[in-house]
Amino acid sequence: RKTHEGILKEEICELQRKLERKTIVADNGVDMEYLKNIVLKLLQTGEHEVLLPVLSMILKFSPDEVDHCKRTYALMFGTPLPGAASAVDHAIASAPKLVDQSASLLDQMSKSFGIK
């Protein structure tokens, strides 16, 4: 009886998630730019511990789907380095500054060697 009851509860939960997904799409309630950025960050950094819960909330993953994703990521990639996403963000944000500093350094070096 408990097994049958559990199966029915899971089927009801799955139907509720499907309905929520359709409602989100119908209402255009998902900010596709936000979703795209989350997926990109996940692919770029592998920080599934932080980003998988966000995706599962937006896309209404079942608990089994979340567990399967976690196990798959752990098998494929291990645990990502802490702060990998913020390190990528920092590197991207600081790139123009580094280019400017490099140009300035090259200019100073060429002046000190008498190169114009």
Phi and psi restraints in degrees (range 20) as a CNS / XPLOR table:
assign (resid 1 and name C) (resid 2 and name N)
       (resid 2 and name CA) (resid 2 and name C) 1.0 -63.6 20.0 2
assign (resid 2 and name N) (resid 2 and name CA)
       (resid 2 and name C) (resid 3 and name N) 1.0 -36.5 20.0 2
assign (resid 2 and name C) (resid 3 and name N)
       (resid 3 and name CA) (resid 3 and name C) 1.0 -65.3 20.0 2
assign (resid 3 and name N) (resid 3 and name CA)
       (resid 3 and name C) (resid 4 and name N) 1.0 -45.5 20.0 2
assign (resid 3 and name C) (resid 4 and name N)
       (resid 4 and name CA) (resid 4 and name C) 1.0 -62.7 20.0 2
assign (resid 4 and name N) (resid 4 and name CA)
       (resid 4 and name C) (resid 5 and name N) 1.0 -41.3 20.0 2
assign (resid 4 and name C) (resid 5 and name N)
       (resid 5 and name CA) (resid 5 and name C) 1.0 -64.6 20.0 2
assign (resid 5 and name N) (resid 5 and name CA)
       (resid 5 and name C) (resid 6 and name N) 1.0 -42.5 20.0 2
assign (resid 5 and name C) (resid 6 and name N)
       (resid 6 and name CA) (resid 6 and name C) 1.0 -63.1 20.0 2
assign (resid 6 and name N) (resid 6 and name CA)
       (resid 6 and name C) (resid 7 and name N) 1.0 -40.8 20.0 2
assign (resid 6 and name C) (resid 7 and name N)
       (resid 7 and name CA) (resid 7 and name C) 1.0 -63.3 20.0 2
assign (resid 7 and name N) (resid 7 and name CA)
       (resid 7 and name C) (resid 8 and name N) 1.0 -44.0 20.0 2
assign (resid 7 and name C) (resid 8 and name N)
       (resid 8 and name CA) (resid 8 and name C) 1.0 -63.5 20.0 2
assign (resid 8 and name N) (resid 8 and name CA)
       (resid 8 and name C) (resid 9 and name N) 1.0 -41.7 20.0 2
assign (resid 8 and name C) (resid 9 and name N)
       (resid 9 and name CA) (resid 9 and name C) 1.0 -61.7 20.0 2
assign (resid 9 and name N) (resid 9 and name CA)
       (resid 9 and name C) (resid 10 and name N) 1.0 -42.4 20.0 2
assign (resid 9 and name C) (resid 10 and name N)
       (resid 10 and name CA) (resid 10 and name C) 1.0 -65.5 20.0 2
assign (resid 10 and name N) (resid 10 and name CA)
       (resid 10 and name C) (resid 11 and name N) 1.0 -39.9 20.0 2
assign (resid 10 and name C) (resid 11 and name N)
       (resid 11 and name CA) (resid 11 and name C) 1.0 -63.4 20.0 2
assign (resid 11 and name N) (resid 11 and name CA)
       (resid 11 and name C) (resid 12 and name N) 1.0 -40.3 20.0 2
assign (resid 11 and name C) (resid 12 and name N)
       (resid 12 and name CA) (resid 12 and name C) 1.0 -63.7 20.0 2
assign (resid 12 and name N) (resid 12 and name CA)
       (resid 12 and name C) (resid 13 and name N) 1.0 -44.1 20.0 2
assign (resid 12 and name C) (resid 13 and name N)
       (resid 13 and name CA) (resid 13 and name C) 1.0 -61.1 20.0 2
assign (resid 13 and name N) (resid 13 and name CA)
       (resid 13 and name C) (resid 14 and name N) 1.0 -42.1 20.0 2
assign (resid 13 and name C) (resid 14 and name N)
       (resid 14 and name CA) (resid 14 and name C) 1.0 -64.5 20.0 2
assign (resid 14 and name N) (resid 14 and name CA)
       (resid 14 and name C) (resid 15 and name N) 1.0 -41.4 20.0 2
assign (resid 14 and name C) (resid 15 and name N)
       (resid 15 and name CA) (resid 15 and name C) 1.0 -64.0 20.0 2
assign (resid 15 and name N) (resid 15 and name CA)
       (resid 15 and name C) (resid 16 and name N) 1.0 -37.6 20.0 2
assign (resid 15 and name C) (resid 16 and name N)
       (resid 16 and name CA) (resid 16 and name C) 1.0 -64.7 20.0 2
assign (resid 16 and name N) (resid 16 and name CA)
       (resid 16 and name C) (resid 17 and name N) 1.0 -42.3 20.0 2
assign (resid 16 and name C) (resid 17 and name N)
       (resid 17 and name CA) (resid 17 and name C) 1.0 -63.4 20.0 2
assign (resid 17 and name N) (resid 17 and name CA)
       (resid 17 and name C) (resid 18 and name N) 1.0 -42.0 20.0 2
assign (resid 17 and name C) (resid 18 and name N)
       (resid 18 and name CA) (resid 18 and name C) 1.0 -62.2 20.0 2
assign (resid 18 and name N) (resid 18 and name CA)
       (resid 18 and name C) (resid 19 and name N) 1.0 -42.6 20.0 2
assign (resid 18 and name C) (resid 19 and name N)
       (resid 19 and name CA) (resid 19 and name C) 1.0 -63.1 20.0 2
assign (resid 19 and name N) (resid 19 and name CA)
       (resid 19 and name C) (resid 20 and name N) 1.0 -42.3 20.0 2
assign (resid 19 and name C) (resid 20 and name N)
       (resid 20 and name CA) (resid 20 and name C) 1.0 -63.2 20.0 2
assign (resid 20 and name N) (resid 20 and name CA)
       (resid 20 and name C) (resid 21 and name N) 1.0 -39.7 20.0 2
assign (resid 20 and name C) (resid 21 and name N)
       (resid 21 and name CA) (resid 21 and name C) 1.0 -61.7 20.0 2
assign (resid 21 and name N) (resid 21 and name CA)
       (resid 21 and name C) (resid 22 and name N) 1.0 -45.4 20.0 2
assign (resid 21 and name C) (resid 22 and name N)
       (resid 22 and name CA) (resid 22 and name C) 1.0 -65.8 20.0 2
assign (resid 22 and name N) (resid 22 and name CA)
       (resid 22 and name C) (resid 23 and name N) 1.0 -37.7 20.0 2
assign (resid 22 and name C) (resid 23 and name N)
       (resid 23 and name CA) (resid 23 and name C) 1.0 -65.3 20.0 2
assign (resid 23 and name N) (resid 23 and name CA)
       (resid 23 and name C) (resid 24 and name N) 1.0 -42.3 20.0 2
assign (resid 23 and name C) (resid 24 and name N)
       (resid 24 and name CA) (resid 24 and name C) 1.0 -61.5 20.0 2
assign (resid 24 and name N) (resid 24 and name CA)
       (resid 24 and name C) (resid 25 and name N) 1.0 -45.6 20.0 2
assign (resid 24 and name C) (resid 25 and name N)
       (resid 25 and name CA) (resid 25 and name C) 1.0 -66.7 20.0 2
assign (resid 25 and name N) (resid 25 and name CA)
       (resid 25 and name C) (resid 26 and name N) 1.0 -44.1 20.0 2
assign (resid 25 and name C) (resid 26 and name N)
       (resid 26 and name CA) (resid 26 and name C) 1.0 -63.4 20.0 2
assign (resid 26 and name N) (resid 26 and name CA)
       (resid 26 and name C) (resid 27 and name N) 1.0 -40.0 20.0 2
assign (resid 26 and name C) (resid 27 and name N)
       (resid 27 and name CA) (resid 27 and name C) 1.0 -84.4 20.0 2
assign (resid 27 and name N) (resid 27 and name CA)
       (resid 27 and name C) (resid 28 and name N) 1.0 -3.8 20.0 2
assign (resid 27 and name C) (resid 28 and name N)
       (resid 28 and name CA) (resid 28 and name C) 1.0 53.2 20.0 2
assign (resid 28 and name N) (resid 28 and name CA)
       (resid 28 and name C) (resid 29 and name N) 1.0 41.6 20.0 2
assign (resid 28 and name C) (resid 29 and name N)
       (resid 29 and name CA) (resid 29 and name C) 1.0 -82.2 20.0 2
assign (resid 29 and name N) (resid 29 and name CA)
       (resid 29 and name C) (resid 30 and name N) 1.0 -7.6 20.0 2
assign (resid 29 and name C) (resid 30 and name N)
       (resid 30 and name CA) (resid 30 and name C) 1.0 -95.5 20.0 2
assign (resid 30 and name N) (resid 30 and name CA)
       (resid 30 and name C) (resid 31 and name N) 1.0 125.2 20.0 2
assign (resid 30 and name C) (resid 31 and name N)
       (resid 31 and name CA) (resid 31 and name C) 1.0 -76.3 20.0 2
assign (resid 31 and name N) (resid 31 and name CA)
       (resid 31 and name C) (resid 32 and name N) 1.0 103.0 20.0 2
assign (resid 31 and name C) (resid 32 and name N)
       (resid 32 and name CA) (resid 32 and name C) 1.0 -62.8 20.0 2
assign (resid 32 and name N) (resid 32 and name CA)
       (resid 32 and name C) (resid 33 and name N) 1.0 -31.6 20.0 2
assign (resid 32 and name C) (resid 33 and name N)
       (resid 33 and name CA) (resid 33 and name C) 1.0 -65.1 20.0 2
assign (resid 33 and name N) (resid 33 and name CA)
       (resid 33 and name C) (resid 34 and name N) 1.0 -42.8 20.0 2
assign (resid 33 and name C) (resid 34 and name N)
       (resid 34 and name CA) (resid 34 and name C) 1.0 -62.5 20.0 2
assign (resid 34 and name N) (resid 34 and name CA)
       (resid 34 and name C) (resid 35 and name N) 1.0 -46.2 20.0 2
assign (resid 34 and name C) (resid 35 and name N)
       (resid 35 and name CA) (resid 35 and name C) 1.0 -61.0 20.0 2
assign (resid 35 and name N) (resid 35 and name CA)
       (resid 35 and name C) (resid 36 and name N) 1.0 -44.0 20.0 2
assign (resid 35 and name C) (resid 36 and name N)
       (resid 36 and name CA) (resid 36 and name C) 1.0 -59.3 20.0 2
assign (resid 36 and name N) (resid 36 and name CA)
       (resid 36 and name C) (resid 37 and name N) 1.0 -44.5 20.0 2
assign (resid 36 and name C) (resid 37 and name N)
       (resid 37 and name CA) (resid 37 and name C) 1.0 -64.8 20.0 2
assign (resid 37 and name N) (resid 37 and name CA)
       (resid 37 and name C) (resid 38 and name N) 1.0 -37.0 20.0 2
assign (resid 37 and name C) (resid 38 and name N)
       (resid 38 and name CA) (resid 38 and name C) 1.0 -66.1 20.0 2
assign (resid 38 and name N) (resid 38 and name CA)
       (resid 38 and name C) (resid 39 and name N) 1.0 -45.2 20.0 2
assign (resid 38 and name C) (resid 39 and name N)
       (resid 39 and name CA) (resid 39 and name C) 1.0 -63.1 20.0 2
assign (resid 39 and name N) (resid 39 and name CA)
       (resid 39 and name C) (resid 40 and name N) 1.0 -44.5 20.0 2
assign (resid 39 and name C) (resid 40 and name N)
       (resid 40 and name CA) (resid 40 and name C) 1.0 -60.0 20.0 2
assign (resid 40 and name N) (resid 40 and name CA)
       (resid 40 and name C) (resid 41 and name N) 1.0 -45.7 20.0 2
assign (resid 40 and name C) (resid 41 and name N)
       (resid 41 and name CA) (resid 41 and name C) 1.0 -63.4 20.0 2
assign (resid 41 and name N) (resid 41 and name CA)
       (resid 41 and name C) (resid 42 and name N) 1.0 -39.2 20.0 2
assign (resid 41 and name C) (resid 42 and name N)
       (resid 42 and name CA) (resid 42 and name C) 1.0 -61.9 20.0 2
assign (resid 42 and name N) (resid 42 and name CA)
       (resid 42 and name C) (resid 43 and name N) 1.0 -44.5 20.0 2
assign (resid 42 and name C) (resid 43 and name N)
       (resid 43 and name CA) (resid 43 and name C) 1.0 -69.6 20.0 2
assign (resid 43 and name N) (resid 43 and name CA)
       (resid 43 and name C) (resid 44 and name N) 1.0 -34.4 20.0 2
assign (resid 43 and name C) (resid 44 and name N)
       (resid 44 and name CA) (resid 44 and name C) 1.0 -77.7 20.0 2
assign (resid 44 and name N) (resid 44 and name CA)
       (resid 44 and name C) (resid 45 and name N) 1.0 -34.8 20.0 2
assign (resid 44 and name C) (resid 45 and name N)
       (resid 45 and name CA) (resid 45 and name C) 1.0 -111.8 20.0 2
assign (resid 45 and name N) (resid 45 and name CA)
       (resid 45 and name C) (resid 46 and name N) 1.0 -24.6 20.0 2
assign (resid 45 and name C) (resid 46 and name N)
       (resid 46 and name CA) (resid 46 and name C) 1.0 73.3 20.0 2
assign (resid 46 and name N) (resid 46 and name CA)
       (resid 46 and name C) (resid 47 and name N) 1.0 13.6 20.0 2
assign (resid 46 and name C) (resid 47 and name N)
       (resid 47 and name CA) (resid 47 and name C) 1.0 -78.4 20.0 2
assign (resid 47 and name N) (resid 47 and name CA)
       (resid 47 and name C) (resid 48 and name N) 1.0 68.1 20.0 2
assign (resid 47 and name C) (resid 48 and name N)
       (resid 48 and name CA) (resid 48 and name C) 1.0 -70.0 20.0 2
assign (resid 48 and name N) (resid 48 and name CA)
       (resid 48 and name C) (resid 49 and name N) 1.0 -25.2 20.0 2
assign (resid 48 and name C) (resid 49 and name N)
       (resid 49 and name CA) (resid 49 and name C) 1.0 -62.7 20.0 2
assign (resid 49 and name N) (resid 49 and name CA)
       (resid 49 and name C) (resid 50 and name N) 1.0 -33.9 20.0 2
assign (resid 49 and name C) (resid 50 and name N)
       (resid 50 and name CA) (resid 50 and name C) 1.0 -90.2 20.0 2
assign (resid 50 and name N) (resid 50 and name CA)
       (resid 50 and name C) (resid 51 and name N) 1.0 -41.4 20.0 2
assign (resid 50 and name C) (resid 51 and name N)
       (resid 51 and name CA) (resid 51 and name C) 1.0 -90.3 20.0 2
assign (resid 51 and name N) (resid 51 and name CA)
       (resid 51 and name C) (resid 52 and name N) 1.0 -27.2 20.0 2
assign (resid 51 and name C) (resid 52 and name N)
       (resid 52 and name CA) (resid 52 and name C) 1.0 -61.5 20.0 2
assign (resid 52 and name N) (resid 52 and name CA)
       (resid 52 and name C) (resid 53 and name N) 1.0 -42.8 20.0 2
assign (resid 52 and name C) (resid 53 and name N)
       (resid 53 and name CA) (resid 53 and name C) 1.0 -60.6 20.0 2
assign (resid 53 and name N) (resid 53 and name CA)
       (resid 53 and name C) (resid 54 and name N) 1.0 -35.1 20.0 2
assign (resid 53 and name C) (resid 54 and name N)
       (resid 54 and name CA) (resid 54 and name C) 1.0 -66.6 20.0 2
assign (resid 54 and name N) (resid 54 and name CA)
       (resid 54 and name C) (resid 55 and name N) 1.0 -47.6 20.0 2
assign (resid 54 and name C) (resid 55 and name N)
       (resid 55 and name CA) (resid 55 and name C) 1.0 -63.0 20.0 2
assign (resid 55 and name N) (resid 55 and name CA)
       (resid 55 and name C) (resid 56 and name N) 1.0 -40.9 20.0 2
assign (resid 55 and name C) (resid 56 and name N)
       (resid 56 and name CA) (resid 56 and name C) 1.0 -65.6 20.0 2
assign (resid 56 and name N) (resid 56 and name CA)
       (resid 56 and name C) (resid 57 and name N) 1.0 -32.7 20.0 2
assign (resid 56 and name C) (resid 57 and name N)
       (resid 57 and name CA) (resid 57 and name C) 1.0 -70.0 20.0 2
assign (resid 57 and name N) (resid 57 and name CA)
       (resid 57 and name C) (resid 58 and name N) 1.0 -46.0 20.0 2
assign (resid 57 and name C) (resid 58 and name N)
       (resid 58 and name CA) (resid 58 and name C) 1.0 -66.1 20.0 2
assign (resid 58 and name N) (resid 58 and name CA)
       (resid 58 and name C) (resid 59 and name N) 1.0 -43.7 20.0 2
assign (resid 58 and name C) (resid 59 and name N)
       (resid 59 and name CA) (resid 59 and name C) 1.0 -94.7 20.0 2
assign (resid 59 and name N) (resid 59 and name CA)
       (resid 59 and name C) (resid 60 and name N) 1.0 2.2 20.0 2
assign (resid 59 and name C) (resid 60 and name N)
       (resid 60 and name CA) (resid 60 and name C) 1.0 58.4 20.0 2
assign (resid 60 and name N) (resid 60 and name CA)
       (resid 60 and name C) (resid 61 and name N) 1.0 52.8 20.0 2
assign (resid 60 and name C) (resid 61 and name N)
       (resid 61 and name CA) (resid 61 and name C) 1.0 -67.0 20.0 2
assign (resid 61 and name N) (resid 61 and name CA)
       (resid 61 and name C) (resid 62 and name N) 1.0 148.7 20.0 2
assign (resid 61 and name C) (resid 62 and name N)
       (resid 62 and name CA) (resid 62 and name C) 1.0 -78.3 20.0 2
assign (resid 62 and name N) (resid 62 and name CA)
       (resid 62 and name C) (resid 63 and name N) 1.0 161.8 20.0 2
assign (resid 62 and name C) (resid 63 and name N)
       (resid 63 and name CA) (resid 63 and name C) 1.0 -57.3 20.0 2
assign (resid 63 and name N) (resid 63 and name CA)
       (resid 63 and name C) (resid 64 and name N) 1.0 -37.3 20.0 2
assign (resid 63 and name C) (resid 64 and name N)
       (resid 64 and name CA) (resid 64 and name C) 1.0 -65.2 20.0 2
assign (resid 64 and name N) (resid 64 and name CA)
       (resid 64 and name C) (resid 65 and name N) 1.0 -38.9 20.0 2
assign (resid 64 and name C) (resid 65 and name N)
       (resid 65 and name CA) (resid 65 and name C) 1.0 -65.7 20.0 2
assign (resid 65 and name N) (resid 65 and name CA)
       (resid 65 and name C) (resid 66 and name N) 1.0 -40.3 20.0 2
assign (resid 65 and name C) (resid 66 and name N)
       (resid 66 and name CA) (resid 66 and name C) 1.0 -63.6 20.0 2
assign (resid 66 and name N) (resid 66 and name CA)
       (resid 66 and name C) (resid 67 and name N) 1.0 -47.5 20.0 2
assign (resid 66 and name C) (resid 67 and name N)
       (resid 67 and name CA) (resid 67 and name C) 1.0 -60.1 20.0 2
assign (resid 67 and name N) (resid 67 and name CA)
       (resid 67 and name C) (resid 68 and name N) 1.0 -42.1 20.0 2
assign (resid 67 and name C) (resid 68 and name N)
       (resid 68 and name CA) (resid 68 and name C) 1.0 -62.1 20.0 2
assign (resid 68 and name N) (resid 68 and name CA)
       (resid 68 and name C) (resid 69 and name N) 1.0 -43.6 20.0 2
assign (resid 68 and name C) (resid 69 and name N)
       (resid 69 and name CA) (resid 69 and name C) 1.0 -62.4 20.0 2
assign (resid 69 and name N) (resid 69 and name CA)
       (resid 69 and name C) (resid 70 and name N) 1.0 -43.2 20.0 2
assign (resid 69 and name C) (resid 70 and name N)
       (resid 70 and name CA) (resid 70 and name C) 1.0 -61.9 20.0 2
assign (resid 70 and name N) (resid 70 and name CA)
       (resid 70 and name C) (resid 71 and name N) 1.0 -45.1 20.0 2
assign (resid 70 and name C) (resid 71 and name N)
       (resid 71 and name CA) (resid 71 and name C) 1.0 -64.2 20.0 2
assign (resid 71 and name N) (resid 71 and name CA)
       (resid 71 and name C) (resid 72 and name N) 1.0 -41.4 20.0 2
assign (resid 71 and name C) (resid 72 and name N)
       (resid 72 and name CA) (resid 72 and name C) 1.0 -63.7 20.0 2
assign (resid 72 and name N) (resid 72 and name CA)
       (resid 72 and name C) (resid 73 and name N) 1.0 -45.9 20.0 2
assign (resid 72 and name C) (resid 73 and name N)
       (resid 73 and name CA) (resid 73 and name C) 1.0 -61.5 20.0 2
assign (resid 73 and name N) (resid 73 and name CA)
       (resid 73 and name C) (resid 74 and name N) 1.0 -42.2 20.0 2
assign (resid 73 and name C) (resid 74 and name N)
       (resid 74 and name CA) (resid 74 and name C) 1.0 -62.8 20.0 2
assign (resid 74 and name N) (resid 74 and name CA)
       (resid 74 and name C) (resid 75 and name N) 1.0 -41.0 20.0 2
assign (resid 74 and name C) (resid 75 and name N)
       (resid 75 and name CA) (resid 75 and name C) 1.0 -69.9 20.0 2
assign (resid 75 and name N) (resid 75 and name CA)
       (resid 75 and name C) (resid 76 and name N) 1.0 -39.7 20.0 2
assign (resid 75 and name C) (resid 76 and name N)
       (resid 76 and name CA) (resid 76 and name C) 1.0 -79.4 20.0 2
assign (resid 76 and name N) (resid 76 and name CA)
       (resid 76 and name C) (resid 77 and name N) 1.0 -41.5 20.0 2
assign (resid 76 and name C) (resid 77 and name N)
       (resid 77 and name CA) (resid 77 and name C) 1.0 -123.2 20.0 2
assign (resid 77 and name N) (resid 77 and name CA)
       (resid 77 and name C) (resid 78 and name N) 1.0 -9.3 20.0 2
assign (resid 77 and name C) (resid 78 and name N)
       (resid 78 and name CA) (resid 78 and name C) 1.0 70.5 20.0 2
assign (resid 78 and name N) (resid 78 and name CA)
       (resid 78 and name C) (resid 79 and name N) 1.0 -159.8 20.0 2
assign (resid 78 and name C) (resid 79 and name N)
       (resid 79 and name CA) (resid 79 and name C) 1.0 -92.4 20.0 2
assign (resid 79 and name N) (resid 79 and name CA)
       (resid 79 and name C) (resid 80 and name N) 1.0 128.9 20.0 2
assign (resid 79 and name C) (resid 80 and name N)
       (resid 80 and name CA) (resid 80 and name C) 1.0 -68.9 20.0 2
assign (resid 80 and name N) (resid 80 and name CA)
       (resid 80 and name C) (resid 81 and name N) 1.0 157.9 20.0 2
assign (resid 80 and name C) (resid 81 and name N)
       (resid 81 and name CA) (resid 81 and name C) 1.0 -63.7 20.0 2
assign (resid 81 and name N) (resid 81 and name CA)
       (resid 81 and name C) (resid 82 and name N) 1.0 138.5 20.0 2
assign (resid 81 and name C) (resid 82 and name N)
       (resid 82 and name CA) (resid 82 and name C) 1.0 -60.9 20.0 2
assign (resid 82 and name N) (resid 82 and name CA)
       (resid 82 and name C) (resid 83 and name N) 1.0 136.4 20.0 2
assign (resid 82 and name C) (resid 83 and name N)
       (resid 83 and name CA) (resid 83 and name C) 1.0 78.0 20.0 2
assign (resid 83 and name N) (resid 83 and name CA)
       (resid 83 and name C) (resid 84 and name N) 1.0 14.8 20.0 2
assign (resid 83 and name C) (resid 84 and name N)
       (resid 84 and name CA) (resid 84 and name C) 1.0 -61.5 20.0 2
assign (resid 84 and name N) (resid 84 and name CA)
       (resid 84 and name C) (resid 85 and name N) 1.0 -40.5 20.0 2
assign (resid 84 and name C) (resid 85 and name N)
       (resid 85 and name CA) (resid 85 and name C) 1.0 -63.6 20.0 2
assign (resid 85 and name N) (resid 85 and name CA)
       (resid 85 and name C) (resid 86 and name N) 1.0 -44.1 20.0 2
assign (resid 85 and name C) (resid 86 and name N)
       (resid 86 and name CA) (resid 86 and name C) 1.0 -69.0 20.0 2
assign (resid 86 and name N) (resid 86 and name CA)
       (resid 86 and name C) (resid 87 and name N) 1.0 -31.3 20.0 2
assign (resid 86 and name C) (resid 87 and name N)
       (resid 87 and name CA) (resid 87 and name C) 1.0 -66.0 20.0 2
assign (resid 87 and name N) (resid 87 and name CA)
       (resid 87 and name C) (resid 88 and name N) 1.0 -40.7 20.0 2
assign (resid 87 and name C) (resid 88 and name N)
       (resid 88 and name CA) (resid 88 and name C) 1.0 -65.0 20.0 2
assign (resid 88 and name N) (resid 88 and name CA)
       (resid 88 and name C) (resid 89 and name N) 1.0 -45.0 20.0 2
assign (resid 88 and name C) (resid 89 and name N)
       (resid 89 and name CA) (resid 89 and name C) 1.0 -59.1 20.0 2
assign (resid 89 and name N) (resid 89 and name CA)
       (resid 89 and name C) (resid 90 and name N) 1.0 -44.4 20.0 2
assign (resid 89 and name C) (resid 90 and name N)
       (resid 90 and name CA) (resid 90 and name C) 1.0 -64.0 20.0 2
assign (resid 90 and name N) (resid 90 and name CA)
       (resid 90 and name C) (resid 91 and name N) 1.0 -43.2 20.0 2
assign (resid 90 and name C) (resid 91 and name N)
       (resid 91 and name CA) (resid 91 and name C) 1.0 -62.4 20.0 2
assign (resid 91 and name N) (resid 91 and name CA)
       (resid 91 and name C) (resid 92 and name N) 1.0 -42.2 20.0 2
assign (resid 91 and name C) (resid 92 and name N)
       (resid 92 and name CA) (resid 92 and name C) 1.0 -66.6 20.0 2
assign (resid 92 and name N) (resid 92 and name CA)
       (resid 92 and name C) (resid 93 and name N) 1.0 -42.6 20.0 2
assign (resid 92 and name C) (resid 93 and name N)
       (resid 93 and name CA) (resid 93 and name C) 1.0 -67.7 20.0 2
assign (resid 93 and name N) (resid 93 and name CA)
       (resid 93 and name C) (resid 94 and name N) 1.0 -33.3 20.0 2
assign (resid 93 and name C) (resid 94 and name N)
       (resid 94 and name CA) (resid 94 and name C) 1.0 -90.1 20.0 2
assign (resid 94 and name N) (resid 94 and name CA)
       (resid 94 and name C) (resid 95 and name N) 1.0 -3.9 20.0 2
assign (resid 94 and name C) (resid 95 and name N)
       (resid 95 and name CA) (resid 95 and name C) 1.0 -57.8 20.0 2
assign (resid 95 and name N) (resid 95 and name CA)
       (resid 95 and name C) (resid 96 and name N) 1.0 -47.6 20.0 2
assign (resid 95 and name C) (resid 96 and name N)
       (resid 96 and name CA) (resid 96 and name C) 1.0 -61.3 20.0 2
assign (resid 96 and name N) (resid 96 and name CA)
       (resid 96 and name C) (resid 97 and name N) 1.0 -37.7 20.0 2
assign (resid 96 and name C) (resid 97 and name N)
       (resid 97 and name CA) (resid 97 and name C) 1.0 -64.2 20.0 2
assign (resid 97 and name N) (resid 97 and name CA)
       (resid 97 and name C) (resid 98 and name N) 1.0 -41.1 20.0 2
assign (resid 97 and name C) (resid 98 and name N)
       (resid 98 and name CA) (resid 98 and name C) 1.0 -64.6 20.0 2
assign (resid 98 and name N) (resid 98 and name CA)
       (resid 98 and name C) (resid 99 and name N) 1.0 -38.3 20.0 2
assign (resid 98 and name C) (resid 99 and name N)
       (resid 99 and name CA) (resid 99 and name C) 1.0 -63.3 20.0 2
assign (resid 99 and name N) (resid 99 and name CA)
       (resid 99 and name C) (resid 100 and name N) 1.0 -45.3 20.0 2
assign (resid 99 and name C) (resid 100 and name N)
       (resid 100 and name CA) (resid 100 and name C) 1.0 -61.2 20.0 2
assign (resid 100 and name N) (resid 100 and name CA)
       (resid 100 and name C) (resid 101 and name N) 1.0 -43.5 20.0 2
assign (resid 100 and name C) (resid 101 and name N)
       (resid 101 and name CA) (resid 101 and name C) 1.0 -64.3 20.0 2
assign (resid 101 and name N) (resid 101 and name CA)
       (resid 101 and name C) (resid 102 and name N) 1.0 -39.4 20.0 2
assign (resid 101 and name C) (resid 102 and name N)
       (resid 102 and name CA) (resid 102 and name C) 1.0 -65.6 20.0 2
assign (resid 102 and name N) (resid 102 and name CA)
       (resid 102 and name C) (resid 103 and name N) 1.0 -42.4 20.0 2
assign (resid 102 and name C) (resid 103 and name N)
       (resid 103 and name CA) (resid 103 and name C) 1.0 -62.9 20.0 2
assign (resid 103 and name N) (resid 103 and name CA)
       (resid 103 and name C) (resid 104 and name N) 1.0 -41.0 20.0 2
assign (resid 103 and name C) (resid 104 and name N)
       (resid 104 and name CA) (resid 104 and name C) 1.0 -64.7 20.0 2
assign (resid 104 and name N) (resid 104 and name CA)
       (resid 104 and name C) (resid 105 and name N) 1.0 -42.6 20.0 2
assign (resid 104 and name C) (resid 105 and name N)
       (resid 105 and name CA) (resid 105 and name C) 1.0 -64.0 20.0 2
assign (resid 105 and name N) (resid 105 and name CA)
       (resid 105 and name C) (resid 106 and name N) 1.0 -43.3 20.0 2
assign (resid 105 and name C) (resid 106 and name N)
       (resid 106 and name CA) (resid 106 and name C) 1.0 -62.9 20.0 2
assign (resid 106 and name N) (resid 106 and name CA)
       (resid 106 and name C) (resid 107 and name N) 1.0 -39.2 20.0 2
assign (resid 106 and name C) (resid 107 and name N)
       (resid 107 and name CA) (resid 107 and name C) 1.0 -63.0 20.0 2
assign (resid 107 and name N) (resid 107 and name CA)
       (resid 107 and name C) (resid 108 and name N) 1.0 -45.1 20.0 2
assign (resid 107 and name C) (resid 108 and name N)
       (resid 108 and name CA) (resid 108 and name C) 1.0 -63.0 20.0 2
assign (resid 108 and name N) (resid 108 and name CA)
       (resid 108 and name C) (resid 109 and name N) 1.0 -41.7 20.0 2
assign (resid 108 and name C) (resid 109 and name N)
       (resid 109 and name CA) (resid 109 and name C) 1.0 -65.9 20.0 2
assign (resid 109 and name N) (resid 109 and name CA)
       (resid 109 and name C) (resid 110 and name N) 1.0 -43.1 20.0 2
assign (resid 109 and name C) (resid 110 and name N)
       (resid 110 and name CA) (resid 110 and name C) 1.0 -66.6 20.0 2
assign (resid 110 and name N) (resid 110 and name CA)
       (resid 110 and name C) (resid 111 and name N) 1.0 -33.8 20.0 2
assign (resid 110 and name C) (resid 111 and name N)
       (resid 111 and name CA) (resid 111 and name C) 1.0 -66.7 20.0 2
assign (resid 111 and name N) (resid 111 and name CA)
       (resid 111 and name C) (resid 112 and name N) 1.0 -41.9 20.0 2
assign (resid 111 and name C) (resid 112 and name N)
       (resid 112 and name CA) (resid 112 and name C) 1.0 -68.8 20.0 2
assign (resid 112 and name N) (resid 112 and name CA)
       (resid 112 and name C) (resid 113 and name N) 1.0 -24.9 20.0 2
assign (resid 112 and name C) (resid 113 and name N)
       (resid 113 and name CA) (resid 113 and name C) 1.0 -96.6 20.0 2
assign (resid 113 and name N) (resid 113 and name CA)
       (resid 113 and name C) (resid 114 and name N) 1.0 2.9 20.0 2
assign (resid 113 and name C) (resid 114 and name N)
       (resid 114 and name CA) (resid 114 and name C) 1.0 75.2 20.0 2
assign (resid 114 and name N) (resid 114 and name CA)
       (resid 114 and name C) (resid 115 and name N) 1.0 21.7 20.0 2
assign (resid 114 and name C) (resid 115 and name N)
       (resid 115 and name CA) (resid 115 and name C) 1.0 -94.7 20.0 2
assign (resid 115 and name N) (resid 115 and name CA)
       (resid 115 and name C) (resid 116 and name N) 1.0 134.4 20.0 2
